[in-house]
């Protein structure tokens, strides 16, 4: 018969998640991280520190910060909070991985217009995309490794191009993937 999948005693996520580990109580590493986040961090103090950090950059550069922007919920929320709550002038920087679809692009445009942000996108030539995808598949077993590296590196390129040293990501990887 089929082996029974191990599940988290708290959230019921299965062991098939690539970074899932379990403690002696059968609780997964993601739930353990959430427990630390919810009980051990003084979020009021962290926000004060964040505001002091923002003050070091506010109105000193062409943009107060650059936000890597995929158009997904995390980067859109980050942009929203920085503009509406903290009043920052931000530049949204998007790496076009060649997989965006019309609805995705419409949602990105709607967010950019609603927030009134500047937005730049980088897309390599189709030839470079094809060659890099093939090389990524050969070397990493992941045809979109170039997507991952582009998403991670293009914001730094934008920071250099626009001489804006502060980059603010909206990535919950530590919560969802346990990285």
Contact map, one row per residue, 1 for C-alpha under 8 A:
11100000000000000000000000000000000000000000000000000000000000000000000000000000000000000000000000000000000000000000000000000000000000000000000000000000000000000000000000000000000
11110000000000000000000000000000000000000000000000000000000000000000000000000000000000000000000000000000000000000000000000000000000000000000000000000000000000000000000000000000000
11111000000000000000000000000000000000000000000000000000000000000000000000000000000000000000000000000000000000000000000000000000000000000000000000000000000000000000000000000000000
01111100000000000000000000000000000000000000000000000000000000000000000000000000000000000000000000000000000000000000000000000000000000000000000000000000000000000000000000000000000
00111110000001110000000000000000000000000000000000000000000000000000000000000000000000000000000000000000000000000000000000000000000000000000000000000000000000000000000000000000000
00011111000001100000000000000000000000000000000000000000000000000000000000000000000000000000000000000000000000000000000000000000000000000000000000000000000000000000000000000000000
00001111100111100000000001000000000000000000000000000000000000000000000000000000000000000000000000000000000000000000000000000000000000000000000000000000000000000000000000000000000
00000111111111100000010001110000000000000000000000000000000000000000000000000000000000000000000000000000000000000000000000000000000000000000000000000000000000000000000000000000000
00000011111100000000000011110000000000000000000000000000000000000000000000000000000000000000000000000000000000000000000000000000000000000000000000000000000000000000000000000000000
00000001111100000000000000110010000000000000000000000000000000000000000000000000000000000000000000000000000000000000000000000000000000000000000000000000000000000000000000000000000
00000001111110000000000000000010000000000000000000000000000000000000000000000000000000000000000000000000000000000000000000000000000000000000000000000000000000000000000000000000000
00000011111111000000000000000000000000000000000000000000000000000000000000000000000000000000000000000000000000000000000000000000000000000000000000000000000000000000000000000000000
00000011001111101000000000000000000000000000000000000000000000000000000000000000000000000000000000000000000000000000000000000000000000000000000000000000000000000000000000000000000
00001111000111111001000000000000000000000000000000000000000000000000000000000000000000000000000000000000000000000000000000000000000000000000000000000000000000000000000000000000000
00001111000011111101100000000000000000000000000000000000000000000000000000000000000000000000000000000000000000000000000000000000000000000000000000000000000000000000000000000000000
00001000000001111101000000000000000000000000000000000000000000000000000000000000000000000000000000000000000000000000000000000000000000000000000000000000000000000000000000000000000
00000000000011111111000000000000000000000000000000000000000000000000000000000000000000000000000000000000000000000000000000000000000000000000000000000000000000000000000000000000100
00000000000000111111000000000000000000000000000000000000000000000000000000000000000000000000000000000000000000000000000000000000000000000000000000000000000000000000000000000000100
00000000000000001111100000000000000000000000000000000000000000000000000000000000000000000000000000000000000000000000000000000000000000000000000000000000000000000000000000000000111
00000000000001111111110000011100000000000000000000000000000000000000000000000000000000000000000000000000000000000000000000000000000000000000000000000000000000000000000000000000110
00000000000000100011111000011000000000000000000000000000000000000000000000000000000000000000000000000000000000000000000000000000000000000000000000000000000000000000000000000000000
00000001000000000001111111111000000000000000000000000000000000000000000000000000000000000000000000000000000000000000000000000000000000000000000000000000000000000000000000000000000
00000000000000000000111111111000000000000000000000000000000000000000000000000000000000000000000000000000000000000000000000000000000000000000000000000000000000000000000000000000000
00000000000000000000011111100000000000000000000000000000000000000000000000000000000000000000000000000000000000000000000000000000000000000000000000000000000000000000000000000000000
00000000100000000000011111100000000000000000000000000000000000000000000000000000000000000000000000000000000000000000000000000000000000000000000000000000000000000000000000000000000
00000011100000000000011111110000000000000000000000000000000000000000000000000000000000000000000000000000000000000000000000000000000000000000000000000000000000000000000000000000000
00000001110000000000011111111011000000000000000000000000000000000000000000000000000000000000000000000000000000000000000000000000000000000000000000000000000000000000000000000000000
00000001110000000001111001111111000000000000000000000000000000000000000000000000000000000000000000000000000000000000000000000000000000000000000000000000000000000000000000000000000
00000000000000000001111000111111100000000000000000000000000000000000000000000000000000000000000000000000000000000000000000000000000000000000000000000000000000000000000000000000010
00000000000000000001000000011111110000000000000000000000000000000000000000000000000000000000000000000000000000000000000000000000000000000000000000000000000000000000000000000111110
00000000011000000000000000111111111000000000000000000000000000000000000000000000000000000000000000000000000000000000000000000000000000000000000000000000000000000000000000000000000
00000000000000000000000000111111111100000000000000000000000000000000000000000000000000000000000000000000000000000000000000000000000000000000000000000000000000000000000000000000000
00000000000000000000000000001111111110000000000000000000000000000000000000000000000000000000000000000000000000000000000000000000000000000000000000000000000000000000000000000110010
00000000000000000000000000000111111111000000000000000000000000000000000000000000000000000000000000000000000000000000000000000000000000000000000000000000000000000000000000000010000
00000000000000000000000000000011111111110000000000000000000000000000000000000000000000000000000000000000000000000000000000000000000000000000000000000000000000000000000000000000000
00000000000000000000000000000001111111111000000000000000000000000000000000000000000000000000000000000000000000000000000000000000000000000000000000000000000000000000000000000000000
00000000000000000000000000000000111111111000000000000000000000000000000000000000000000000000000000000000000000000000000000000000000000000000000000000000000000000000000000000000000
00000000000000000000000000000000011111111000000000000000000000000000000000000000000000000000000000000000000000000000000000000000000000000000000000000000000000000000000000000000000
00000000000000000000000000000000001111111000000000000000000000000000000000000000000000000000000000000000000000000000000000000000000000000000000000000000000000000000000000000000000
00000000000000000000000000000000001111111100000000000000000000000000000000000000000000000000000000000000000000000000000000000000000000000000000000000000000000000000000000000000000
00000000000000000000000000000000000111111110010000000000000000000000000000000000000000000000000000000000000000000000000000000000000000000000000000000000000000000000000000000000000
00000000000000000000000000000000000000011111110000000000000000000000000000000000000000000000000000000000000000000000000000000000000000000000000000000000000000000000000000000000000
00000000000000000000000000000000000000001111111000000000000000000000000000000000000000000000000000000000000000000000000000000000000000000000000000000000000000000000000000000000000
00000000000000000000000000000000000000000111111100000000000000000000000000000000000000000000000000000000000000000000000000000000000000000000000000000000000000000000000000000000000
00000000000000000000000000000000000000000111111110000000000000000000000000000000000000000000000000000000000000000000000000000000000000000000000000000000000000000000000000000000000
00000000000000000000000000000000000000001111111111000000000000000000000000000000000000000000000000000000000000000000000000000000000000000000000000000000000000000000000000000000000
00000000000000000000000000000000000000000011111111100000000000000000000000000000000000000000000000000000000000000000000000000000000000000000000000000000000000000000000000000000000
00000000000000000000000000000000000000000001111111110000000000000000000000000000000000000000000000000000000000000000000000000000000000000000000000000000000000000000000000000000000
00000000000000000000000000000000000000000000111111111000000000000000000000000000000000000000000000000000000000000000000000000000000000000000000000000000000000000000000000000000000
00000000000000000000000000000000000000000000011111111100000000000000000000000000000000000000000000000000000000000000000000000000000000000000000000000000000000000000000000000000000
00000000000000000000000000000000000000000000001111111110000000000000000000000000000000000000000000000000000000000000000000000000000000000000000000000000000000000000000000000000000
00000000000000000000000000000000000000000000000111111111000000000000000000000000000000000000000000000000000000000000000000000000000000000000000000000000000000000000000000000000000
00000000000000000000000000000000000000000000000011111111100000000000000000000000000000000000000000000000000000000000000000000000000000000000000000000000000000000000000000000000000
00000000000000000000000000000000000000000000000001111111110000010000000000000000000000000000000000000000000000000000000000000000000000000000000000000000000000000000000000000000000
00000000000000000000000000000000000000000000000000111111110000000000000000000000000000000000000000000000000000000000000000000000000000000000000000000000000000000000000000000000000
00000000000000000000000000000000000000000000000000011111110000000000000000000000000000000000000000000000000000000000000000000000000000000000000000000000000000000000000000000000000
00000000000000000000000000000000000000000000000000001111111110011000000000000000000000000000000000000000000000000000000000000000000000000000000000000000000000000000010000000000000
00000000000000000000000000000000000000000000000000000111111110010000000000000000000000010000000000000000000000000000000000000000000000000000000000000000000000000000000000000000000
00000000000000000000000000000000000000000000000000000000111111110000000000000000000000000000000000000000000000000000000000000000000000000000000000000000000000000000000000000000000
00000000000000000000000000000000000000000000000000000000111111110000000000000000000000000000000000000000000000000000000000000000000000000000000000000000000000000000000000000000000
00000000000000000000000000000000000000000000000000000000111111110000000000000000000000000000000000000000000000000000000000000000000000000000000000000000000000000011000000000000000
00000000000000000000000000000000000000000000000000000000001111110000000000000000000000000000000000000000000000000000000000000000000000000000000000000000000000000111000000000000000
00000000000000000000000000000000000000000000000000000000001111111100000000000000000000001110000000000000000000000000000000000000000000000000000000000000000000000101000000000000000
00000000000000000000000000000000000000000000000000000100111111111100000000000000000000011100000000000000000000000000000000000000000000000000000000000000000000000001010000000000000
00000000000000000000000000000000000000000000000000000000100000111110000000000000000000011110000000000000000000000000000000000000000000000000000000000000000000000001111100000000000
00000000000000000000000000000000000000000000000000000000000000111111000000000000000000000111100000000000000000000000000000000000000000000000000000000000001001100001011100000000000
00000000000000000000000000000000000000000000000000000000000000001111100000100110000000000111100000000000000000000000000000000000000000000000000000000000001000000000001111000000000
00000000000000000000000000000000000000000000000000000000000000000111110000100000000000000001110000000000000000000000000000000000000000000000000000000010001000000000001111000000000
00000000000000000000000000000000000000000000000000000000000000000011111100110000000000000001111000000000000000000000000000000000000000000000000000000000000000000000000000000000000
00000000000000000000000000000000000000000000000000000000000000000001111100110000000000000000011000000000000100000000000000000000000000000000000000000000000000000000000000000000000
00000000000000000000000000000000000000000000000000000000000000000000111110110000000000000000000000000001101100100000000000000000000000000000000000000000000000000000000000000000000
00000000000000000000000000000000000000000000000000000000000000000000111111110000000000000000000000000000000000000000000000000000000000000000000000000000000000000000000000000000000
00000000000000000000000000000000000000000000000000000000000000000000001111111000000000000000000000000000000000000000000000000000000000000000000000000000000000000000000000000000000
00000000000000000000000000000000000000000000000000000000000000000000000111111100000000000000000000000000000000000000000000000000000000000000000000000000000000000000000001110000000
00000000000000000000000000000000000000000000000000000000000000000011111111111110000000000000000000000000000000000000000000000000000000000000000000000000000000000000000011100000000
00000000000000000000000000000000000000000000000000000000000000000000111111111111000000000000000000000000000000100000000000000000000000000000000000000000000000000000000000000000000
00000000000000000000000000000000000000000000000000000000000000000000000011111111100000000000000000000000000000000000000000000000000000000000000000000000000000000000000001000000000
00000000000000000000000000000000000000000000000000000000000000000010000001111111110000000000000000000000000000000000000000000000000000000000000000000000000000000000000111000000000
00000000000000000000000000000000000000000000000000000000000000000010000000111111111000000101000000000000000000000010000000000000000000000000000000000000000000000000000000000000000
00000000000000000000000000000000000000000000000000000000000000000000000000011111111110000000000000000000000000000010000000000000000000000000000000000000000000000000000000000000000
00000000000000000000000000000000000000000000000000000000000000000000000000001111111111000000000000000000000000000000000000000000000000000000000000000000000000000000000000000000000
00000000000000000000000000000000000000000000000000000000000000000000000000000111111111110100000000000000000000000000000000000000000000000000000000000000000000000000000000000000000
00000000000000000000000000000000000000000000000000000000000000000000000000000011111111111100000000000000000000000010000000000000000000000000000000000000000000000000000000000000000
00000000000000000000000000000000000000000000000000000000000000000000000000000001111111110000000000000000000000000010000000000000000000000000000000000000000000000000000000000000000
00000000000000000000000000000000000000000000000000000000000000000000000000000001111111100000000000000000000000000000000000000000000000000000000000000000000000000000000000000000000
00000000000000000000000000000000000000000000000000000000000000000000000000000000111111110000000000000000000000000000000000000000000000000000000000000000000000000000000000000000000
00000000000000000000000000000000000000000000000000000000000000000000000000000000011111111000000000000000000000000000000000000000000000000000000000000000000000000000000000000000000
00000000000000000000000000000000000000000000000000000000010000011000000000000000011101111100000000000000000000000000000000000000000000000000000000000000000000000000000000000000000
00000000000000000000000000000000000000000000000000000000000000111000000000000000001000111110000000000000000000000000100000000000000000000000000000000000000000000000000000000000000
00000000000000000000000000000000000000000000000000000000000000111110000000000010011000011111000000000000000000000000110000000000000000000000000000000000000000000000000000000000000
00000000000000000000000000000000000000000000000000000000000000101110000000000000000000001111100000000000000000000000111100000000000000000000000000000000000000000000000000000000000
00000000000000000000000000000000000000000000000000000000000000000111100000000010000000000111110000000000000000000000111100000000000000000000000000000000000000000000000000000000000
00000000000000000000000000000000000000000000000000000000000000000111100000000000000000000011111000000000000000000000001110000000000000000000000000000000011001000000000000000000000
00000000000000000000000000000000000000000000000000000000000000000001110000000000000000000001111100000000000000000000001111000000000000000000000000000010011000000000000000000000000
00000000000000000000000000000000000000000000000000000000000000000000110000000000000000000000111110000000000000000000000011100000000000000000000000100110010000000000000000000000000
00000000000000000000000000000000000000000000000000000000000000000000000000000000000000000000011111110000000000000000000011110000000000000000000000000000000000000000000000000000000
00000000000000000000000000000000000000000000000000000000000000000000000000000000000000000000001111110000000000000000000000100000000000000000000000100100000000000000000000000000000
00000000000000000000000000000000000000000000000000000000000000000000000000000000000000000000000111110000000000000000000000100000100000000000000000000000000000000000000000000000000
00000000000000000000000000000000000000000000000000000000000000000000000000000000000000000000000111111000000000000000000000000000000000000000000000000000000000000000000000000000000
00000000000000000000000000000000000000000000000000000000000000000000000000000000000000000000000111111101100000000000000000000000000000000000000000000000000000000000000000000000000
00000000000000000000000000000000000000000000000000000000000000000000000000000000000000000000000000111111100000000000000000000000000000000000000000000000000000000000000000000000000
00000000000000000000000000000000000000000000000000000000000000000000000000000000000000000000000000011111110000000000000000000000000000000000000000000000000000000000000000000000000
00000000000000000000000000000000000000000000000000000000000000000000000000000000000000000000000000001111111000000000000000000000000000000000000000000000000000000000000000000000000
00000000000000000000000000000000000000000000000000000000000000000000001000000000000000000000000000011111111100000000000000000000000000000000000000000000000000000000000000000000000
00000000000000000000000000000000000000000000000000000000000000000000001000000000000000000000000000011111111110000000000000000000000000000000000000000000000000000000000000000000000
00000000000000000000000000000000000000000000000000000000000000000000000000000000000000000000000000000111111111000000000000000000000000000000000000000000000000000000000000000000000
00000000000000000000000000000000000000000000000000000000000000000000001000000000000000000000000000000011111111100000000000000000000000000000000000000000000000000000000000000000000
00000000000000000000000000000000000000000000000000000000000000000000011000000000000000000000000000000001111111110000000000000000000000000000000000000000000000000000000000000000000
00000000000000000000000000000000000000000000000000000000000000000000000000000000000000000000000000000000111111111000000000000000000000000000000000000000000000000000000000000000000
00000000000000000000000000000000000000000000000000000000000000000000000000000000000000000000000000000000011111111100000000000000000000000000000000000000000000000000000000000000000
00000000000000000000000000000000000000000000000000000000000000000000001000010000000000000000000000000000001111111110000000000000000000000000000000000000000000000000000000000000000
00000000000000000000000000000000000000000000000000000000000000000000000000000000000000000000000000000000000111111111111000000000000000000000000000000000000000000000000000000000000
00000000000000000000000000000000000000000000000000000000000000000000000000000000000000000000000000000000000011111111100000000000000000000000000000000000000000000000000000000000000
00000000000000000000000000000000000000000000000000000000000000000000000000000000000000000000000000000000000001111111000000000000000000000000000000000000000000000000000000000000000
00000000000000000000000000000000000000000000000000000000000000000000000000000011001100000000000000000000000000111111100000000000000000000000000000000000000000000000000000000000000
00000000000000000000000000000000000000000000000000000000000000000000000000000000000000000000000000000000000000011111110000000000000000000000000000000000000000000000000000000000000
00000000000000000000000000000000000000000000000000000000000000000000000000000000000000001111000000000000000000011011111000000000000000000000000000000000000000000000000000000000000
00000000000000000000000000000000000000000000000000000000000000000000000000000000000000000111000000000000000000010001111100000000000000000000000000000000000000000000000000000000000
00000000000000000000000000000000000000000000000000000000000000000000000000000000000000000011110000000000000000010000111110000000000000000000000000000000000000000000000000000000000
00000000000000000000000000000000000000000000000000000000000000000000000000000000000000000011110000000000000000000000011111000000000000000000000000000000000000000000000000000000000
00000000000000000000000000000000000000000000000000000000000000000000000000000000000000000000111100000000000000000000001111100000000000000000000000000000000000000000000000000000000
00000000000000000000000000000000000000000000000000000000000000000000000000000000000000000000011100000000000000000000000111110000000000000000000000000000010000000000000000000000000
00000000000000000000000000000000000000000000000000000000000000000000000000000000000000000000001111000000000000000000000011111000000000000000000000000000000000000000000000000000000
00000000000000000000000000000000000000000000000000000000000000000000000000000000000000000000000100000000000000000000000001111101100000000000000000000000000000000000000000000000000
00000000000000000000000000000000000000000000000000000000000000000000000000000000000000000000000000000000000000000000000000111111100000000000000000000000000000000000000000000000000
00000000000000000000000000000000000000000000000000000000000000000000000000000000000000000000000000000000000000000000000000011111110000000000000000000000000000000000000000000000000
00000000000000000000000000000000000000000000000000000000000000000000000000000000000000000000000000000000000000000000000000001111111000000000000000000000000000000000000000000000000
00000000000000000000000000000000000000000000000000000000000000000000000000000000000000000000000000000000000000000000000000011111111100000000000000000000000000000000000000000000000
00000000000000000000000000000000000000000000000000000000000000000000000000000000000000000000000001000000000000000000000000011111111110000000000000000000000000000000000000000000000
00000000000000000000000000000000000000000000000000000000000000000000000000000000000000000000000000000000000000000000000000000111111111000000000000000000000000000000000000000000000
00000000000000000000000000000000000000000000000000000000000000000000000000000000000000000000000000000000000000000000000000000011111111100000000000000000000000000000000000000000000
00000000000000000000000000000000000000000000000000000000000000000000000000000000000000000000000000000000000000000000000000000001111111110000000001000000000000000000000000000000000
00000000000000000000000000000000000000000000000000000000000000000000000000000000000000000000000000000000000000000000000000000000111111111000001111000000000000000000000000000000000
00000000000000000000000000000000000000000000000000000000000000000000000000000000000000000000000000000000000000000000000000000000011111111100001000000000000000000000000000000000000
00000000000000000000000000000000000000000000000000000000000000000000000000000000000000000000000000000000000000000000000000000000001111111110001000000000000000000000000000000000000
00000000000000000000000000000000000000000000000000000000000000000000000000000000000000000000000000000000000000000000000000000000000111111111111111000000000000000000000000000000000
00000000000000000000000000000000000000000000000000000000000000000000000000000000000000000000000000000000000000000000000000000000000011111111111110000000000000000000000000000000000
00000000000000000000000000000000000000000000000000000000000000000000000000000000000000000000000000000000000000000000000000000000000001111111111000000000000000000000000000000000000
00000000000000000000000000000000000000000000000000000000000000000000000000000000000000000000000000000000000000000000000000000000000000111111110000000000000000000000000000000000000
00000000000000000000000000000000000000000000000000000000000000000000000000000000000000000000000000000000000000000000000000000000000000011111111010000000000000000000000000000000000
00000000000000000000000000000000000000000000000000000000000000000000000000000000000000000000000000000000000000000000000000000000000000011111111000000000000000000000000000000000000
00000000000000000000000000000000000000000000000000000000000000000000000000000000000000000000000000000000000000000000000000000000000000011111111110000000000000000000000000000000000
00000000000000000000000000000000000000000000000000000000000000000000000000000000000000000000000000000000000000000000000000000000000011111101111111000000000000000000000000000000000
00000000000000000000000000000000000000000000000000000000000000000000000000000000000000000000000000000000000000000000000000000000000010011000011111110000000000000000000000000000000
00000000000000000000000000000000000000000000000000000000000000000000000000000000000000000000000000000000000000000000000000000000000010011001011111111000000000000000000000000000000
00000000000000000000000000000000000000000000000000000000000000000000000000000000000000000000000000000000000000000000000000000000000110010000001111111100000000000000000000000000000
00000000000000000000000000000000000000000000000000000000000000000000000000000000000000000000001010000000000000000000000000000000000000000000000111111110000000000000000000000000000
00000000000000000000000000000000000000000000000000000000000000000000000000000000000000000000000000000000000000000000000000000000000000000000000111111111000000000000000000000000000
00000000000000000000000000000000000000000000000000000000000000000000000000000000000000000000000000000000000000000000000000000000000000000000000011111111100000000000000000000000000
00000000000000000000000000000000000000000000000000000000000000000000000000000000000000000000001010000000000000000000000000000000000000000000000001111111110000000000000000000000000
00000000000000000000000000000000000000000000000000000000000000000001000000000000000000000000011000000000000000000000000000000000000000000000000000111111111000000000000000000000000
00000000000000000000000000000000000000000000000000000000000000000000000000000000000000000000000000000000000000000000000000000000000000000000000000011111111100000000000000000000000
00000000000000000000000000000000000000000000000000000000000000000000000000000000000000000000000000000000000000000000000000000000000000000000000000001111111110000000000000000000000
00000000000000000000000000000000000000000000000000000000000000000000000000000000000000000000111000000000000000000000000001000000000000000000000000000111111111000000000000000000000
00000000000000000000000000000000000000000000000000000000000000000111000000000000000000000000110000000000000000000000000000000000000000000000000000000011111111100000001000000000000
00000000000000000000000000000000000000000000000000000000000000000000000000000000000000000000000000000000000000000000000000000000000000000000000000000001111111110000001000000000000
00000000000000000000000000000000000000000000000000000000000000000000000000000000000000000000000000000000000000000000000000000000000000000000000000000000111111111000000000000000000
00000000000000000000000000000000000000000000000000000000000000000100000000000000000000000000100000000000000000000000000000000000000000000000000000000000011111111100000000000000000
00000000000000000000000000000000000000000000000000000000000000000100000000000000000000000000000000000000000000000000000000000000000000000000000000000000001111111111111000000000000
00000000000000000000000000000000000000000000000000000000000000000000000000000000000000000000000000000000000000000000000000000000000000000000000000000000000111111111100000000000000
00000000000000000000000000000000000000000000000000000000000000000000000000000000000000000000000000000000000000000000000000000000000000000000000000000000000011111111000000000000000
00000000000000000000000000000000000000000000000000000000000001100000000000000000000000000000000000000000000000000000000000000000000000000000000000000000000001111111000000000000000
00000000000000000000000000000000000000000000000000000000000011000000000000000000000000000000000000000000000000000000000000000000000000000000000000000000000000111111100000000000000
00000000000000000000000000000000000000000000000000000000000011111100000000000000000000000000000000000000000000000000000000000000000000000000000000000000000000111111111000000000000
00000000000000000000000000000000000000000000000000000000000000001000000000000000000000000000000000000000000000000000000000000000000000000000000000000000000000110011111000000000000
00000000000000000000000000000000000000000000000000000000100000011100000000000000000000000000000000000000000000000000000000000000000000000000000000000000000000100001111100000000000
00000000000000000000000000000000000000000000000000000000000000001111000000000000000000000000000000000000000000000000000000000000000000000000000000000000001100100001111110000000000
00000000000000000000000000000000000000000000000000000000000000001111000000000100000000000000000000000000000000000000000000000000000000000000000000000000000000000000011111000000000
00000000000000000000000000000000000000000000000000000000000000000011000000100100000000000000000000000000000000000000000000000000000000000000000000000000000000000000001111100000000
00000000000000000000000000000000000000000000000000000000000000000011000001101100000000000000000000000000000000000000000000000000000000000000000000000000000000000000000111110000000
00000000000000000000000000000000000000000000000000000000000000000000000001100000000000000000000000000000000000000000000000000000000000000000000000000000000000000000000011111000000
00000000000000000000000000000000000000000000000000000000000000000000000001000000000000000000000000000000000000000000000000000000000000000000000000000000000000000000000001111111000
00000000000000000000000000000000000000000000000000000000000000000000000000000000000000000000000000000000000000000000000000000000000000000000000000000000000000000000000000111111111
00000000000000000000000000000100100000000000000000000000000000000000000000000000000000000000000000000000000000000000000000000000000000000000000000000000000000000000000000011111111
00000000000000000000000000000100110000000000000000000000000000000000000000000000000000000000000000000000000000000000000000000000000000000000000000000000000000000000000000011111110
00000000000000000000000000000100000000000000000000000000000000000000000000000000000000000000000000000000000000000000000000000000000000000000000000000000000000000000000000011111110
00000000000000001111000000000100000000000000000000000000000000000000000000000000000000000000000000000000000000000000000000000000000000000000000000000000000000000000000000001111111
00000000000000000011000000001100100000000000000000000000000000000000000000000000000000000000000000000000000000000000000000000000000000000000000000000000000000000000000000001111111
00000000000000000010000000000000000000000000000000000000000000000000000000000000000000000000000000000000000000000000000000000000000000000000000000000000000000000000000000001100111
